[in-house]
Amino acid sequence: MSELKEERRFYNSVLLAGYVQNYLANIENLKEYKESQVRVFFFVQRKEGAYFFNLSSCKLYWDDDLTDGHFSNADQDELWQNREVLGEVIIKIATRKKRLFFKTFDEFLTAITKDF
C-alpha cells in the first residue's frame, strides 16, 4: 500500500470511529455512554464551523454554526481534502461536561492510535 493511501485511510470517519471507541474504552473513570452521545468535531483553521461525526452513525457532517442545530451532509473525502488546514479536534460526550481536546489532528491521531 502506498504511503499516501496509507495516510488517507486515517481520514475516514468509520475507521476513526473505531479508534475513538477503543481510546474511550481505555480511559479510567469514564462513565458508561451510548455511542449516539459521542461526537467528534474537526475544526478547520481560519474558517467558521466544523466537521463532525457521531459514533453511532460514523457519517460525516459539516456545521457552519455549531449553535443552531442545522448541519449538512459532508462528503467522506472532505477531511482528507482539508487535511492541511485541520486544526483542533474535540471529542464531546453528552453525559460529561468535560471534553477531550486535541490541539491538532496529528495529536488526536497519535492519541487514538497509540495502542495499535
Buried (B, 14 or more C-beta within 10 A) or exposed (E): EEEEEEEBEBBBBEEBBBBBEBBBEEEEEEEEBEBEBBBBBBBBEEEEBBBBBBBEEBBBBBBEEBEEEEBEEBEBEBBBEBBEEBBBBBBBBEEBEEEBEBEEBEEBBEBBBEEE
